[in-house]
């Protein structure tokens, strides 16, 4: 509307300019004057029109093709079963089928450990997660007219069972390999804790499966250092084909202990690789004792116990402050949950003995008491309550911790007020009030000589654990975060500046990853040091040394193509005495090599649930034909309005130049210049 008014004004202004230049008070009213005034009107109006720059809307209608999503299994099991050529031929057929490509916008992906756009197929992935592409595509493609082709042998090694996935789009699995079931006995799953104590009874649970029609008896055994530590004869039949064995082991030595669970081979069994499963246990001499003192009942208390005890090296004791008669010196860490004046003697004892402690405040905290009993921090509180959201500090130096999506955690509650610290504090989480991120500490740590401490200002952190579970389908991520905090606070090694993390067991051709943290003399993360890791094995005379690289406040190193064997590692720091050593094993067994035939059971259920259909490599042409003719998948017409600014019309500028040129030549020709 406004631009229309400007255009009208431009017409009037152009008329006025032309009139005053050629007709106003001009006694010669010749036809030439009228033509010249008309040309001037056109040039002025066109220039003004370009300055106003109105837009012209144009509606375009286009046909939007449905997406055909092709996910190809790029794991080693495809090559081991000699299905790699069939997969490559099928992908080539899809790319060359004109009718299919005219109907669909075909997008190609590969999957193994993760999902990625298809570049080339090398069939070199060490794991197979068939659930991963289904979950990713459900997020990317919301409509139901985008069929999904999963090209796989159906043998999944990691991830959720594919039959429990949901998809709005129909899924069409193409099964590669022979689905004939051969007689086989194998260890399907083994559950065991990663930590135990010397002479403690370690529970182990093993699932042993049998495929066949005979009645057989086989011995199940567990070995440690070639010594049989458990055995039992198991009877299988066609109907009784799954055995769940639960038993206890009692390790006698501390350190990492390696075990092998095995079931006897069948006669003429084709696949014996899956008859064994290796596992390791870290045997420790004693546990860390954590004391939680409280005067109230709150869901946070149970959450703390569950999260901390997820690490079996730790035991949590929750005591009501009114009934506590013990000695706080017997514990590696004391957690003071919402202290009140009842905590007076305990807090003085902690201060006198320089014990490590963790203060968690909330709506029941007596801030007048807390301000008077210690000197590390003071809070000018009010009676008003406030909700605070956590904001992760990526520069937190005290220990390694990752952002576990803190910003999307539910808010926690505390009384409103400003906290002032009298000691240096390292902030892990800042407070966010509504849309405003403050520089106020929500979770922070400190170290004062031989004493370590932490503060969390807010209650209801049990909601954080539940939110983390909803996102990750596991408590492991959040419990790992809590474990890092507790590890820092309960450590008795005050001068432990170098810490190293590495798994105990790896499979052949699996990447061996190290991560490390190194702190300077002030216990600040040191980014300028140079760390090295060397590994060696007496079994195969393998020796290799590489430097760590710095990535996101963490030192990382990785080895590839390590031969099978037991290895010892040493991590050192240039020009420093700090050193960390340990061991790990690389096993010859490759998990992708345990499959000798294809598995279509779960994929059949997924196809039925999503209104798809299962196909096999010998009838892959039928899948292409079905997708070509399936009436469910049609192009959709969509219209969009394209706004074209007038200034983009470059020929208008040419018209202006042409009009002005004609006007000048006419005036020149008739001697009007």
C-alpha positions in Angstrom: 0.0 0.0 0.0 2.8 2.4 0.9 4.7 1.6 -2.2 1.6 2.2 -4.3 1.4 5.7 -2.8 5.0 6.3 -3.7 4.4 5.2 -7.3 1.5 7.7 -7.6 3.7 10.4 -6.2 6.5 9.4 -8.7 4.0 9.8 -11.6 3.0 13.3 -10.3 6.6 14.3 -9.8 7.7 13.1 -13.2 4.8 15.1 -14.8 5.7 18.2 -12.9 9.4 18.0 -14.0 8.5 17.4 -17.6 5.9 20.2 -17.6 8.1 22.8 -16.0 11.1 21.9 -18.2 9.3 22.0 -21.6 5.8 23.5 -21.3 5.6 26.0 -18.4 5.8 29.6 -19.6 6.9 28.3 -23.0 5.2 30.3 -25.8 6.3 27.8 -28.4 3.7 25.0 -28.1 5.0 22.8 -30.9 4.5 19.0 -31.2 8.3 18.6 -30.6 8.0 20.1 -27.1 5.2 17.6 -26.3 7.3 14.7 -27.4 10.4 15.9 -25.5 8.3 16.4 -22.3 6.9 12.9 -22.8 10.4 11.5 -23.0 11.5 13.4 -19.9 8.4 12.1 -18.1 9.3 8.5 -19.0 13.0 8.9 -17.9 12.2 10.6 -14.6 9.4 8.2 -13.7 11.5 5.1 -14.5 14.4 6.4 -12.3 12.0 7.1 -9.5 10.4 3.7 -10.0 13.8 2.0 -9.6 14.4 4.0 -6.4 11.1 2.9 -5.0 11.9 -0.7 -6.0 8.4 -2.3 -5.8 8.2 -6.1 -6.0 6.2 -8.2 -8.4 4.9 -11.5 -7.0 4.8 -14.6 -9.3 3.4 -18.0 -8.3 5.3 -21.0 -9.4 3.9 -24.6 -9.2 6.3 -27.5 -8.9 6.1 -31.2 -8.5 7.8 -32.5 -5.3 9.0 -36.1 -5.7 8.8 -38.5 -2.7 12.1 -39.4 -1.2 13.4 -43.0 -1.6 15.9 -43.5 1.2 18.4 -46.3 0.6 20.5 -47.4 3.6 23.3 -49.9 2.9 25.0 -52.1 5.5 28.7 -51.3 5.2 29.9 -53.8 7.9 32.4 -56.6 7.6 29.8 -59.3 8.0 28.6 -58.5 4.4 32.0 -59.3 3.0 32.5 -62.3 5.3 29.3 -63.8 3.9 30.4 -63.0 0.3 27.4 -60.7 -0.1 29.4 -57.6 -1.1 29.1 -58.1 -4.9 25.3 -58.5 -4.6 25.0 -55.3 -2.6 27.1 -53.3 -5.1 25.1 -54.7 -8.0 21.8 -53.8 -6.4 22.9 -50.2 -5.6 24.1 -49.9 -9.2 20.7 -51.1 -10.4 19.0 -48.4 -8.4 21.2 -45.7 -9.7 20.6 -46.7 -13.3 16.9 -47.3 -13.2 15.4 -44.4 -15.1 11.8 -45.1 -14.1 12.7 -45.2 -10.4 14.7 -42.1 -10.5 12.0 -40.2 -12.4 9.5 -41.1 -9.7 11.7 -40.6 -6.6 14.4 -38.4 -5.3 16.8 -41.2 -4.3 19.1 -40.6 -1.4 21.8 -43.0 -0.4 23.3 -43.7 3.0 25.6 -46.3 4.6 25.6 -47.5 8.1 27.7 -49.6 10.5 28.6 -48.0 13.8 26.8 -44.8 12.7 24.9 -43.5 9.7 26.6 -41.3 7.0 25.9 -40.3 3.4 27.0 -43.0 1.0 30.3 -42.2 -0.6 31.8 -45.6 -1.3 31.2 -49.1 0.0 34.2 -50.8 1.5 32.5 -53.1 4.0 35.0 -52.3 6.7 32.8 -51.3 9.6 33.5 -53.2 12.8 29.9 -53.1 14.2 26.4 -53.1 12.8 23.6 -50.9 14.2 20.5 -51.5 12.1 18.4 -49.3 14.4 20.6 -46.2 13.8 19.3 -45.5 10.2 15.6 -46.1 11.2 16.0 -43.6 14.1 17.8 -41.0 12.0 15.4 -41.2 9.1 12.4 -40.8 11.5 13.9 -37.5 12.5 14.8 -36.3 9.0 11.7 -37.4 7.1 8.5 -36.7 8.8 6.0 -37.7 6.1 4.9 -41.3 5.4 5.4 -41.2 1.6 9.2 -41.7 1.8 9.9 -45.4 1.5 13.0 -46.8 3.1 15.2 -49.6 1.7 17.5 -51.3 4.2 20.1 -53.4 2.5 21.6 -55.7 5.1 22.2 -59.3 6.3 20.2 -58.6 9.4 23.0 -59.4 11.8 23.0 -56.6 14.4 25.9 -56.3 17.0 25.1 -53.0 18.7 22.0 -50.7 19.3 18.4 -51.4 20.2 16.6 -54.4 18.6 15.4 -53.2 15.2 11.9 -54.7 15.6 11.1 -52.3 18.4 11.8 -49.2 16.2 9.0 -47.1 14.8 8.8 -45.4 11.5 6.1 -43.4 9.7 7.5 -44.5 6.4 7.2 -48.1 5.1 10.5 -50.0 5.5 11.5 -52.5 2.8 14.4 -54.7 4.0 16.5 -56.4 1.3 18.1 -59.4 3.0 21.6 -60.3 1.8 22.9 -63.8 2.3 21.5 -67.3 3.0 18.8 -67.4 5.7 19.0 -71.1 6.1 19.5 -72.0 9.8 22.3 -74.4 10.5 22.8 -76.3 13.7 24.7 -73.9 16.0 25.3 -73.3 19.7 26.5 -69.9 20.8 26.8 -67.4 23.7 24.3 -64.7 23.0 24.8 -62.3 25.8 26.9 -62.0 28.9 26.2 -59.6 31.8 28.8 -58.8 34.5 29.8 -55.8 36.6 33.0 -54.0 35.6 34.2 -53.7 39.2 34.4 -56.1 42.2 36.5 -56.6 45.3 39.0 -59.3 46.2 37.2 -62.4 47.4 33.8 -60.8 46.8 31.2 -62.9 45.0 30.8 -61.4 41.5 27.5 -62.2 39.8 27.7 -63.3 36.2 24.7 -63.9 33.9 25.1 -65.7 30.5 22.6 -66.5 27.8 23.5 -69.6 25.7 21.4 -70.4 22.6 21.0 -73.5 20.5 19.7 -73.7 16.9 18.8 -77.3 15.8 16.5 -80.2 16.2 18.6 -82.7 18.2 18.9 -83.3 22.0 22.4 -82.5 23.0 24.5 -82.0 26.1 27.4 -79.6 26.1 29.7 -78.2 28.8 29.7 -74.5 29.6 33.0 -73.3 31.2 34.6 -70.1 32.4 38.4 -69.7 32.4 40.8 -67.3 34.1 44.5 -67.5 33.1 43.8 -70.9 31.6 42.3 -72.2 34.9 38.7 -73.4 34.9 36.8 -71.4 37.5 33.3 -72.6 36.7 31.7 -75.3 34.6 28.3 -76.9 34.1 26.7 -79.4 31.7 23.8 -78.0 29.8 21.1 -80.0 27.9 19.5 -78.4 24.8 16.7 -79.5 22.5 14.5 -78.0 19.8 12.0 -76.7 22.3 14.4 -76.0 25.2 16.9 -74.0 23.2 17.9 -71.1 25.5 19.7 -71.5 28.8 20.2 -68.6 31.3 23.1 -69.4 33.6 23.7 -67.3 36.7 26.7 -68.0 38.9 29.3 -66.3 41.0 33.0 -65.8 40.6 35.4 -64.9 43.4 38.6 -63.2 42.1 41.6 -63.7 44.3 43.9 -61.0 42.8 43.6 -57.3 42.5 43.9 -55.5 39.1 42.3 -56.2 35.8 41.3 -59.9 35.5 40.5 -61.4 32.1 38.0 -64.3 31.7 36.8 -66.4 28.8 33.3 -68.0 28.8 32.9 -70.9 26.3 30.4 -73.6 25.3 31.6 -76.9 23.7 31.5 -77.1 19.9 29.0 -79.2 18.1 30.1 -81.9 15.7 30.7 -80.3 12.2 29.6 -76.9 13.6 30.1 -74.3 10.8 30.5 -71.3 13.1 32.6 -71.8 16.2 33.7 -68.2 16.7 30.5 -67.4 18.6 31.1 -70.3 21.1 33.4 -68.0 23.2 33.0 -64.6 24.8 35.7 -62.7 26.6 35.1 -60.3 29.5 37.2 -58.4 32.0 36.7 -57.3 35.6 38.6 -54.6 37.6 39.3 -56.2 41.0 39.9 -53.6 43.7 40.9 -54.0 47.3 38.4 -51.7 49.0 35.5 -49.4 48.2 35.1 -45.7 48.6 32.6 -44.8 51.3 30.4 -41.8 50.7 28.3 -40.3 53.5 25.1 -38.4 52.8 23.8 -36.4 55.8 20.3 -34.9 55.7 17.5 -33.7 58.0 14.7 -34.1 55.4 13.4 -36.8 53.0 13.8 -35.9 49.4 13.9 -37.7 45.9 17.5 -36.2 45.4 18.8 -38.6 48.1 17.8 -41.8 46.3 19.0 -40.3 43.0 22.4 -39.6 44.5 22.7 -43.1 45.9 21.8 -44.7 42.5 24.0 -42.5 40.5 27.1 -42.7 42.7 26.8 -46.5 43.2 26.5 -47.1 39.5 30.3 -47.2 40.0 30.7 -50.4 42.0 33.9 -48.9 43.6 31.6 -46.7 45.8 29.1 -47.3 48.6 26.7 -44.6 49.7 25.4 -44.4 53.3 22.4 -42.0 53.8 22.0 -40.9 57.4 19.6 -38.6 59.1 21.6 -35.9 61.0 19.5 -36.5 64.1 20.5 -40.2 64.3 24.1 -40.0 63.1 26.6 -41.2 65.7 29.5 -42.2 63.5 32.8 -40.6 62.6 32.9 -38.5 59.4 36.7 -39.4 59.2 35.7 -42.9 58.2 34.4 -41.6 54.8 36.2 -40.4 51.7 33.5 -37.8 51.1 30.7 -36.2 53.1 27.7 -34.8 51.2 25.8 -32.2 53.3 22.3 -32.1 51.9 20.5 -28.9 52.7 22.3 -28.1 56.0 20.6 -26.6 59.0 21.8 -25.7 62.5 21.6 -29.5 63.2 24.8 -29.9 61.1 26.9 -27.6 63.4 29.1 -30.2 65.0 29.6 -32.2 61.8 30.6 -29.1 59.8 33.1 -28.0 62.5 34.6 -31.6 62.4 34.9 -31.4 58.6 36.7 -28.0 58.9 39.0 -29.1 61.7 40.1 -32.3 59.9 40.2 -30.8 56.4 37.8 -33.5 55.1 36.4 -33.4 51.6 32.8 -32.3 51.4 29.9 -31.5 49.0 27.2 -29.0 50.0 23.9 -29.2 48.2 21.4 -26.4 49.1 17.7 -25.9 48.5 14.5 -24.5 49.8 15.0 -26.2 53.3 18.5 -24.9 53.8 19.2 -22.6 56.8 21.2 -19.9 55.1 21.8 -17.9 58.2 23.4 -20.9 59.8 25.4 -21.8 56.6 26.7 -18.2 56.3 27.9 -18.2 59.9 29.4 -21.8 60.2 31.9 -21.5 57.3 33.9 -18.7 55.6 34.2 -20.0 52.0 31.0 -18.4 50.7 28.1 -16.2 51.8 24.7 -15.7 50.3 22.6 -12.6 50.7 19.4 -14.5 50.4 15.8 -13.4 50.5 12.5 -15.3 51.2 11.8 -15.4 47.5 12.2 -18.7 45.6 13.7 -18.9 42.1 14.0 -21.5 39.3 17.5 -21.9 37.8 18.6 -23.7 34.7 22.2 -25.0 34.3 24.6 -23.5 31.7 27.7 -25.6 30.9 31.1 -23.9 31.3 33.4 -25.3 28.6 36.4 -23.8 30.3 36.0 -25.7 33.6 39.5 -26.8 34.6 39.2 -29.1 37.6 38.5 -32.4 35.8 37.3 -33.7 32.5 33.6 -33.4 32.0 31.5 -33.2 28.8 28.3 -31.1 28.1 25.5 -33.7 28.5 22.9 -31.3 27.2 22.7 -29.3 30.5 20.9 -26.4 28.9 17.8 -28.6 28.2 17.7 -30.0 31.8 14.7 -29.0 33.9 15.2 -26.1 36.3 16.2 -26.6 40.0 15.0 -24.5 42.9 16.8 -22.4 45.5 16.2 -19.2 47.4 17.0 -16.1 45.4 20.2 -14.3 46.2 23.8 -13.6 45.3 26.6 -15.8 46.4 30.0 -14.3 47.2 33.1 -16.5 47.4 36.1 -15.8 49.6 38.2 -18.6 47.9 39.1 -19.3 44.3 36.2 -21.2 42.7 36.0 -23.2 39.5 32.5 -23.0 38.0 31.2 -26.0 36.1 27.6 -24.8 35.7 26.3 -21.2 35.7 22.8 -20.1 36.6 20.2 -19.2 34.0 17.1 -17.3 35.2 14.5 -17.2 32.5 16.2 -16.1 29.3 19.1 -14.5 31.1 22.4 -16.4 31.6 24.2 -15.0 34.6 27.8 -15.4 35.9 26.5 -16.8 39.2 27.8 -20.3 40.1 25.3 -23.1 40.2 27.8 -26.0 40.5 31.4 -25.2 41.4 34.5 -26.8 43.0 37.5 -25.6 45.0 40.8 -27.0 46.4 42.4 -25.4 49.4 45.6 -27.2 50.3 44.6 -30.8 51.0 40.9 -30.2 51.1 38.6 -30.4 48.1 35.0 -29.3 48.1 32.0 -28.5 45.8 28.8 -26.6 46.0 25.5 -27.2 44.2 23.0 -24.4 44.7 19.6 -26.0 44.0 17.4 -29.0 44.8 15.4 -31.4 42.5 18.4 -32.6 40.5 16.7 -36.0 40.3 14.8 -34.4 37.4 18.1 -34.0 35.6 18.7 -37.8 35.7 15.2 -38.5 34.4 15.6 -36.0 31.6 19.0 -37.6 30.6 17.3 -41.0 30.6 14.5 -39.8 28.3 17.1 -38.5 25.8 19.7 -41.3 26.0 17.5 -44.3 26.9 20.0 -44.9 29.7 21.1 -43.4 33.0 24.7 -44.0 32.0 25.5 -40.5 30.7 24.2 -38.7 33.7 25.7 -41.2 36.2 29.0 -40.7 34.4 28.8 -37.0 35.1 28.0 -37.6 38.8 30.8 -40.1 38.9 33.3 -37.5 37.6 32.3 -35.1 40.3 32.5 -37.7 43.1 35.8 -39.1 41.7 37.3 -35.6 42.0 36.0 -35.0 45.5 36.7 -38.4 47.0 40.2 -38.8 45.6 42.9 -39.3 48.2 45.6 -38.6 45.7 45.9 -34.8 46.0 48.9 -34.7 43.6 47.3 -36.8 40.9 47.8 -34.4 38.1 47.9 -36.9 35.2 44.9 -39.2 34.7 44.4 -41.7 31.8 41.3 -43.5 30.6 41.4 -46.6 28.3 39.2 -49.7 28.0 40.5 -53.1 29.2 39.4 -55.1 26.1 39.5 -54.4 22.4 38.8 -56.6 19.4 41.2 -57.0 16.4 41.0 -54.1 13.9 39.1 -52.0 16.5 40.5 -48.5 17.3 42.4 -48.4 20.6 41.5 -45.0 22.1 43.3 -43.2 25.0 42.1 -40.0 26.7 44.1 -38.1 29.3 44.0 -35.0 31.4 47.1 -33.2 32.8 46.9 -30.4 35.4 49.5 -27.8 36.3 50.8 -27.2 39.8 47.8 -25.0 40.5 45.5 -27.9 39.3 44.5 -26.0 36.3 44.1 -27.9 33.0 47.4 -27.5 31.1 47.0 -27.1 27.4 50.7 -26.4 26.6 52.2 -29.8 27.7 53.1 -32.5 25.3 51.9 -36.0 26.3 53.1 -39.3 24.9 51.8 -42.8 25.1 53.8 -45.9 24.3 52.5 -49.5 24.1 54.4 -52.7 24.0 53.7 -56.5 23.9 56.1 -59.3 24.8 53.9 -61.7 22.8 54.5 -60.2 19.4 57.4 -57.8 20.2 55.2 -54.9 19.2 56.3 -51.4 20.3 54.9 -48.1 19.3 54.9 -44.6 20.7 52.7 -41.7 19.6 51.9 -38.2 20.9 48.5 -37.1 22.2 46.5 -34.4 20.4 44.5 -31.7 22.2 40.8 -31.7 21.6 38.1 -29.9 23.6 40.1 -29.6 26.8 41.2 -33.3 26.6 44.2 -35.1 25.3 43.5 -37.9 22.9 45.5 -40.6 21.2 44.5 -43.6 19.1 46.1 -46.7 17.6 44.8 -48.6 14.7 45.5 -52.1 13.3 47.0 -53.4 16.6 47.8 -57.1 16.5 46.1 -59.4 19.0 47.9 -59.7 22.3 48.3 -58.3 25.8 49.7 -54.8 25.9 51.3 -52.6 28.5 51.1 -48.8 28.2 52.9 -45.9 29.7 51.8 -42.2 29.4 54.4 -39.6 30.0 54.7 -35.8 30.0 57.7 -34.0 28.4 60.0 -32.6 31.0 57.8 -33.8 33.9 58.0 -36.7 36.3 54.3 -37.5 36.0 53.6 -41.0 34.6 50.7 -43.4 34.3 50.9 -47.1 33.4 48.4 -49.9 32.8 47.5 -52.7 30.5 44.8 -53.8 28.0 44.1 -56.8 25.7 43.4 -57.0 22.0 41.5 -60.1 21.1 41.7 -61.9 17.8 38.0 -62.5 17.6 36.0 -60.1 15.4 32.4 -59.7 16.3 31.3 -59.3 12.7 32.9 -62.6 11.8 30.7 -64.7 14.0 27.7 -64.7 11.6 27.6 -67.3 8.9 24.1 -66.7 7.6 21.6 -63.9 7.3 18.9 -63.1 9.9 15.6 -61.8 8.7 13.4 -62.4 11.8 13.5 -58.9 13.3 13.3 -57.2 9.9 10.2 -59.1 9.0 8.5 -57.8 12.1 9.7 -54.2 11.3 8.4 -54.5 7.7 5.0 -55.8 8.9 4.7 -53.0 11.5 5.5 -50.2 9.0 3.4 -51.6 6.1 6.5 -52.6 4.2 7.7 -55.9 2.8 10.8 -58.1 3.1 12.7 -59.1 -0.1 15.8 -61.3 -0.6 18.8 -60.8 -2.8 17.6 -63.3 -5.4 14.3 -61.3 -6.0 15.7 -57.8 -5.7 14.1 -56.9 -9.0 10.7 -57.4 -7.5 11.5 -54.7 -4.9 12.4 -52.3 -7.7 9.2 -53.2 -9.6 7.0 -52.7 -6.5 8.4 -49.3 -5.8 8.0 -48.2 -9.4 4.2 -49.0 -9.3 3.3 -48.5 -5.6 0.4 -46.0 -5.6 1.2 -44.8 -2.1 4.2 -42.9 -3.2 3.3 -40.0 -5.5 4.6 -36.6 -6.4 2.9 -33.7 -4.6 2.2 -30.4 -6.3 3.3 -27.4 -4.3 3.1 -23.7 -5.1 5.4 -21.0 -4.0 5.2 -17.2 -4.4 8.4 -15.7 -5.8 9.0 -12.0 -5.0 10.9 -10.3 -7.8 12.2 -6.8 -6.9 12.0 -4.3 -9.8 15.7 -3.3 -9.3 16.7 -6.8 -10.5 15.2 -5.9 -14.0 18.4 -4.6 -15.5 16.8 -3.9 -18.9 14.8 -1.0 -17.2 18.1 0.8 -16.7 18.8 0.3 -20.4 15.5 1.9 -21.2 16.4 4.9 -19.1 19.7 5.3 -20.9 17.9 4.9 -24.2 15.2 7.5 -23.4 17.7 10.1 -22.2 19.9 9.4 -25.3 16.9 9.9 -27.7 15.9 13.1 -25.9 19.5 14.4 -26.2 19.8 13.6 -29.9 16.5 15.2 -30.7 17.4 18.4 -28.9 20.8 18.4 -30.5 19.3 17.8 -34.0 16.8 20.7 -33.6 19.2 23.0 -32.0 17.5 23.1 -28.6 20.8 22.6 -26.7 
